[in-house]
Amino acid sequence: MDLGVALPVHNAPLTSPHAIARIAQDAERLGYAAVWTYERILYALGDIPQPGGPPRPLPDAYATAYDPLETLAYVAARTTRIRLGTSVIDAPFHVPVVLARRFATLDQFSGGRVIAGLGQGWMAQEFRTANVPPKRRGAGFEEFIAAMRAAWGPDPVRFDGRFYHIPESKINPKPAQADGPPILIGCFAPAAIERAARIADGINPVAMSFEALESTVANFRSAAREAGRDPATLKVMVRVNSPISADARPEHSRGFLSGSPEQIAQDLANLRPLRIDHVFFATGYAATLDDEARLMERLQKAARA
C-alpha cells in the first residue's frame, strides 16, 4: 500500500497555485506515489441535498475549486515522477472525445503519469448547469467510458451508442500509456460498485469507517469475480477527506484514518488484510506550507515504521 495526497485545489487555508505546486513537489520528494484533484463546477447556494445527510449548505471548501486537469498540467511541469490523479471528474458534464483528448494530452505532457478517476455527479444544480438529465447516470456513464476508451484506441475511431456517437475519425493525441490512463470509478451505491467491477480498472471509495471500507472492497472483488475478472488486477485507491492534524486526537472521538500521523499509521496497519493499493489524504489545512510538509513527512515515516 502506498500513499498520496489530495492537492489543496479548493478553498483551504493554503489554496493557491504556489501552494499546490509546493505540496506536489514536497509529496514527490517525500516518496508519495500520487497527487489528486477533483471537480466542482459551481457552488450552489442554499440547502443542497448531499450524500450522507439531509439538505444543508455546501462545505465552504467548495467555494473555490481549481479545474482538475489544468491544475495537474501545472503540477506535471513542476514534478518528474509522481502520478497525477483525478478524484473525481464527473463524466456526464463532459463530451467523451473532448475529455479523452484532455486526459491524453496530460498523459503525454507528464510522460504517462495520469490516473483517470471518474464519477457520475450528484448535485442537481450541476446537472442543470451542464444541461444533462440526471437519468444519464448508470447506462449513460458506462457508455461514456466506452466512448472515451474508443477515442484512446487505434485510428480510425468510430463509436455508435445510445447517448454518444463518434463518426469515423482520427482522434489524437493518444495517451502515453499504451492502454490509456487507468480508469477508477468513485462510487458508494451497490450498483455503482458492481459497475466499477465490470468496466473499470479500479475503484475509488471514500473512507468513512473501517467496516464500510471493508464491505465495499469485498463487494467490489466479489463482483469482479462474477464478471469473470481477476480482482488482483484491479486497483483499490481510497480517498480520505479528513486533514492530518499535528496533535493526537482523543481516540473516542477521532474518525477513521484521521488524527495525527502516528494515529493514522495505526489505522493504515489495520488495513493491510484488505490489500488496498493506495490511500490519499487531504492537505492544505496547516498554518503554513512548512507545517504541511512536516506533517506529510511524519506520516510517511510513521507508515513505514
N, C-alpha and C positions, 0 to 999 in steps of 0.2 A: 504494500500500500504506500503510494507516495502522496505528497501534499501539494496544494495550490492555494492561491489567494484570489479573492474577488477584488478587482480594482475599484477604487473609490470614484466610480463614474457618476454617482448620484450626489445628493445634497448633504454629504457628510462633512464634518469639520475640515477635512483635508482635501476636498474635491477641487482639483484644478489640473490643467494639462501638465504642469510641472510635477505636481504630486503623483499623478498617475504614472508618469514616466519614471519617477524616482522609485516608487514602490515596485514597479515591474523590474527595474534594474536590481533593486535590493533582493527581490524574490529570486531572480536568476543567480545572483552572486551567492545566495544562501542555499542554493540547491533545490528550490521548489520546482515542481515539474510543469506547472501551468499557471497562467493568469486568466481571469474570466471577466466578461462584461455581460450586460443584459439589456433588454429593450423595454422602454416605456414610451409610447408615442405622445401621451399627453397626461396632464394632471387634472382629472375630473374633480369638480367641486361638489360639496355636499356629502351626504351619507351614501356611500357606494357599497353595493353588495360585494363581498370579498370571500375568497376561500377561507374556511376555518372559523367563521364567526358571523355575527349579524352585520347589517349595513352600518358603516362608520366612515369617517373621513379617511382618505388615503394616508399612508405614512408620509411624514414630512420629507423623508429622503427622496420620494418620487418627484418632488417639486422641480428638480433639475436632474436630467439623466442624459449624459452624453451618448450619441449614437454608437452602437457597439462596434460595427465594422470599421468606421472611421477611426475610432479610438484604438482598435487593435492594429490598424495600419500604422498609426503614430507610434505605438509601442513596438511594432515589428522593426521599425527603423532604428530603435534605440536599444534593441536586445539582439542576441545571436542564436540562442538555443531554446529558450523557454517556449512551451507550447501556448497557443492563443485560442481560448475557447469562448463560446457564447452560451450563456445560461440564463435565459434562452432568448432567441429571436422568435417572435410569433408569426409563424408561416402564413396564416390566412391573410395577413395585412400586406402581403408582398406578391409579386409576379414570379413564378418559379424560375424562368430563364434569367430574369434580372438578378434575383438573389443568388442563383447558381453562379453567374458571372462575377458577382461581387465576392463571393467566397473563393472562387477560383483565382481571381486577381490577388486577393490577400494571401492565398496559399502560394502563389508564385513569388510575390514580393518577400514572403517570410521564409522561403525555402522549404515549404511543406510542413508548416507547424500548426495548421488550423484544425480545430475540433468544432464541428457544426452542431451546436445544441439548439434544438427546435422545440417549440411548444405550439399549442393551439389558440392561446389567448383566452382571457376570462372576463375582461371588463367590457360591458355592453357599450359604453361610450366610445371605446376604441374601435369596436366593430362598426358602429355608426360612422365614425370619422373615416374609416377605411372603405366605407361603402360596401361592406361584405356582410352577409347574413350569418348569424351565429350557427345556423344549420350547416355551414360549410365545414364545421368541425367534423371529426370522425372520418367518414369516407373521403371528404374533400382534402383532409390533411394527409391521408395515405396517398392520394393521387398527387398532391403537391410534391411529396418526397419522391415519388416515382418520376415525375417530370423533371425535378432537379437532377436526379441521378442520370436521366437520359441526356440532359444538357452537358453533364460531365463526361459522357461516354463518347465513343468514336463518331466522327462525322461520316456521312450526313446524319443529322439528328431528326427524328420525327416522333411526335407523340400525339395520340388522339385519345382523350379521355372524356369523361362526363363533364368535368369542370374546367379542364385546362387542355390547350391544344398548342402544338408546336409544328408549323409547316416544315417540310423537308428543308433543312438549313445546315450551314456550317456555323457552329457556335464556339467561339474562342474568346479568351484563353481557356485551356483546360487546366485543372488543378495540377500542382506539382506532384501531389500524392497520386500514385498510379490508379487507385480505385476511387479517388476523390476523398475529401476530408471525412473522417468517421462521423456518422450522424448519431447523436444522442437525442433521446426524447425525454423531456421533462414532463412528469405526469404524477397524478395522485390516484385517480379512479381505477378500479379493476379493469375496465375495458381498455383504458389507455395503457396500462401495464401490459396487457395481453398484446395490444397493437405494437408496442415497442419491442416485445419479444419476437414478433413475427417479421418486422420490417426494418428495424434499426440496428445499429452497431453497438448500442448500449443504452443505458437508462441513466437519468439524471434526477434522482429524487432529492427532496429537501429533508434534512434530518430533523424530525420532530421529537422522536424518542427512540430509544434502542428497540423497543418492541415493534413500533411501527416500521422502522427501517428493516428489521429482521423479516417481518411479514412481507414487505414489498420485494425484498431481494429473493425470498423463497418463491413468491408467486411469479416473479419475472423469470426465474430459472426454470420453474416447472412449466410455464407457458412456452418457453423456448424449446424445451424437450418435446412438448406436444406438437409444436410446429415443425419438428424434425431438424432442429438446430442444436448445435453443441453449446451449452451455456458457457463453457470455458472460453469460447472465442468472443464472448460479448462482455462489454465493459460495464461496471457499476461505478459511477462517478458522482459523489454525494456533495450537495451544497449545504453549508452551514451558514445561517443568516445572523447568528449571534457574534458580535465582535469579541476579540480576545481582550481580556482585562489584565491589568498589571498585577492586581492583587487577587488572592483566592477568594472565592465566594462561599458562603455557607452551603454545605452540602444539601441541606434540606430544601433550599430554595433555588439552587442553580439549575439551569436547563442542561439537557444532554448536549455534550460537546461544546459547552460554554464554560466560562470562568478563566482562571489563569492558565498559562501554557502548561504548567505541570498537571493541573486538573484535567485539561483536555487530553493530554498524553495518556492519562489513565483510561479515559473513555476510548481512545484510539486502540489501546491494547486490548480492550474488551471486544472490539470489532473484528479482531483477527480471525475468529472462526467463520465469519461471514465472507471472507475472501473478497473484500472490497478493494477496488483498484486505486481509487483516488478520492481524497476528501479535500475540499477547499473552503476557506474561511473568509469572512468579511474583514475588510481593512478600512483604514481612513478615519477611525474614531478616536485615536490617541491625540494627545495635545499637540505633538509635533511629529514631523517625519522621522526624526531621530528616535523618538519614543516608539513609533510604529515599527521601525527597523529592529529595535531591541526586542520587542515582543515577538516579531517573526523569527528572530534568531533563537530566542528562548524556546519557542515552540518546536523548531527543528531539533534542537539539542535534546529537549525532553522526549520527543517522539522517538529519537534514535537511541536513547539510553537503554 
